[in-house]
Amino acid sequence: MKGLLIVSGLGILAMMAEIFKFKKLLFPLVLLGILGAYVANFMEWNSGFSIAVFDNMIAFDKVALAFSGVILATAFFWFIMANDYFEDMPTVVDHFSLVLFALTGALMLTAFKNMTTLFLGIEIMSIPLYVLAASKKKDVKSNEAGFKYLIMGSFASGFLLFGIALVYGATGSFDLMEIRAKISEMGSGMPSFFYAGIIMMLIAMLFKVSAAPFHFWAPDVYQGSPTVITALMSTVVKTAAFAAILRLFMIAFGGVSESWSMVLASVIALSLVIANFSAAVQTNVKRTLAFSSISHAAFMLMVVLANLRSNATLDALLYYSLAYSIGSIAAFGIIYNVTKNGDETFDSFNGLGKRNPLMAACMVVAMLSLAGIPITAGFFAKYFVFTTMIGTGYKWLLILAILTSAVGVYYYFKVIIAMYFKQATTEEPVTIELSQKVVMILTTLFTLALGAVPGFVAEMFKF
Amino acid sequence: MLGYTITQWLFGILSFLAIMFGLMVVFSRNPVNSVLYLVMTFFCIAGHYLLLNAQFLAIVHIVVYAGAIMVLFLFVIMLMNLNEDTEPQRTWLSKIIAAVAGGLMLFVMVGSLKGAGDMGLQQYGNAQIGFVKNLGAVLFKDFLFPFEIASVLLLAAMVGAIMIGKKEAGES
């Protein structure tokens, strides 16, 4: 709860920077604030104490605190990585406050206990992102990205609201626990529009995580947005949306899983196939990573599909989102530096192994982690997902996931091959800011460390 | 009257009008007409709120939606000078796909609501909730957190609008 208050306060403070002229101080202040929020989060975790004032609306229990921790840590790295892009902009203050407001929404999504807070969280997170996606005002692609995201996002919000209304009509409550209680009380006597409501909410949430067949906006938005914003979308936003899905479907609708699990299973299968095969034929790096994020979304949805109310489920999703976020921050940070001249094809990576060996090495680790090759965090992330799935009746999905991952290896390796085995057109070394270099090294080490001692995060939930 | 109470008559008439005007919004070729039909739809929905004993909501609905937001709509349409000629022509394929998708949605909704009539009406919570006094009490007690956090949403929207509209250095 304190973390949420600190981050939203930080957003307001960022707006003040323009008026009171401490623009130069803003970046260290934001970093300090996020660190402070992280520490407050950590202390709440250890004390087992949660502010119970709004307990019916929002509750920072251990699950919420763990996902908030992932989000805040990612945001910390993201700010260091993105500062270079924002530094010289006249609108740096607006950018920072919008990102912090989006972060507020993301934290809300990890902890909501009520449909109203769910909806508000999604809107608070999405509206700044619509603007940020369109923030390169003179770039047609960026405008298109923002516009597409806004229109599609509003449409999904409409579905979410319609779904909430139907669920409310059937259960008479917005509260997750009360909905759960009502389901177990009524059993199969729930009216059929209740199930229609669940599916509509599912559609809206699947849209937010860009699972197929609701993924059409993702490649265009990821490609058109400024690279650092794309990094934010594929890390912080993804983690928050998955925390929300897990909370919603495990707490509220866990009792009627037979009504939505088949839908979810087909969505996962579609996402795996469409994402991996589409990614393999792309030439634009950001577009490829957009499709790769769809396939990662499918993996994370598998955890929800397993629908086990156990610590292993929480651990698996937490570990996956952490591994994916850290790997993505590293990958997008490097893509940002490499594609500064505007060329976003795979060719821009040609000869990076010679032009900047350190960056190339970091990129290799990030790509291996995203592909799920052993000794990196990504491998164990996939492994934990598979272990939660193995006991369920969806073994065909597991086989499909393994097969499509093999396709995934192909397009991740395309980058590595370009870096080491292709001739660069220029021998000119790629420069990188010191702060970004530090983030790259830290995230790379973190990815390797997570892979070396997976138990450190994977056994967080023991209570 | 024909076995129905006056409330049921009002409900039927308002629903018919709301659906009819809703269809007119979609079917009219001129964007300005669409907006005006939308205003009528909103008035019908406000009537429904009145029937549900939610007076405050009805008034807010008329003031905010039919008043403020519709004026914004009209402004945008006039500034962009939209009329029948500028409306893009859709291909037959996209029309058919839209009709099928919308029809399926309607099918699901009708199907799932079909049995709901037998459920009997249930009254959740306080019947007098529509009055400003009761609404305020709920808003500032049970829903205090969403009420406060909504300010962040509005603030974010404002900052975003200003950022998009701000003139950057070198822009004329």
Boltz contact constraints between the chains, C-beta under 6 A:
constraints:
  - contact:
      token1: [A, 8]
      token2: [B, 152]
      max_distance: 6.0
  - contact:
      token1: [A, 54]
      token2: [B, 145]
      max_distance: 6.0
  - contact:
      token1: [A, 57]
      token2: [B, 145]
      max_distance: 6.0
  - contact:
      token1: [A, 58]
      token2: [B, 145]
      max_distance: 6.0
  - contact:
      token1: [A, 90]
      token2: [B, 168]
      max_distance: 6.0
  - contact:
      token1: [A, 90]
      token2: [B, 169]
      max_distance: 6.0
  - contact:
      token1: [A, 91]
      token2: [B, 163]
      max_distance: 6.0
  - contact:
      token1: [A, 94]
      token2: [B, 159]
      max_distance: 6.0
  - contact:
      token1: [A, 94]
      token2: [B, 163]
      max_distance: 6.0
  - contact:
      token1: [A, 97]
      token2: [B, 159]
      max_distance: 6.0
  - contact:
      token1: [A, 98]
      token2: [B, 159]
      max_distance: 6.0
  - contact:
      token1: [A, 101]
      token2: [B, 152]
      max_distance: 6.0
  - contact:
      token1: [A, 101]
      token2: [B, 156]
      max_distance: 6.0
  - contact:
      token1: [A, 104]
      token2: [B, 152]
      max_distance: 6.0
  - contact:
      token1: [A, 116]
      token2: [B, 146]
      max_distance: 6.0
  - contact:
      token1: [A, 117]
      token2: [B, 146]
      max_distance: 6.0
  - contact:
      token1: [A, 120]
      token2: [B, 146]
      max_distance: 6.0
  - contact:
      token1: [A, 120]
      token2: [B, 149]
      max_distance: 6.0
  - contact:
      token1: [A, 123]
      token2: [B, 153]
      max_distance: 6.0
  - contact:
      token1: [A, 124]
      token2: [B, 152]
      max_distance: 6.0
  - contact:
      token1: [A, 124]
      token2: [B, 153]
      max_distance: 6.0
  - contact:
      token1: [A, 127]
      token2: [B, 156]
      max_distance: 6.0
  - contact:
      token1: [A, 127]
      token2: [B, 157]
      max_distance: 6.0
  - contact:
      token1: [A, 128]
      token2: [B, 156]
      max_distance: 6.0
  - contact:
      token1: [A, 131]
      token2: [B, 160]
      max_distance: 6.0
  - contact:
      token1: [A, 131]
      token2: [B, 164]
      max_distance: 6.0
  - contact:
      token1: [A, 172]
      token2: [B, 124]
      max_distance: 6.0
  - contact:
      token1: [A, 191]
      token2: [B, 116]
      max_distance: 6.0
  - contact:
      token1: [A, 191]
      token2: [B, 119]
      max_distance: 6.0
  - contact:
      token1: [A, 192]
      token2: [B, 112]
      max_distance: 6.0
  - contact:
      token1: [A, 192]
      token2: [B, 115]
      max_distance: 6.0
  - contact:
      token1: [A, 193]
      token2: [B, 112]
      max_distance: 6.0
  - contact:
      token1: [A, 193]
      token2: [B, 113]
      max_distance: 6.0
  - contact:
      token1: [A, 193]
      token2: [B, 116]
      max_distance: 6.0
  - contact:
      token1: [A, 196]
      token2: [B, 108]
      max_distance: 6.0
  - contact:
      token1: [A, 196]
      token2: [B, 112]
      max_distance: 6.0
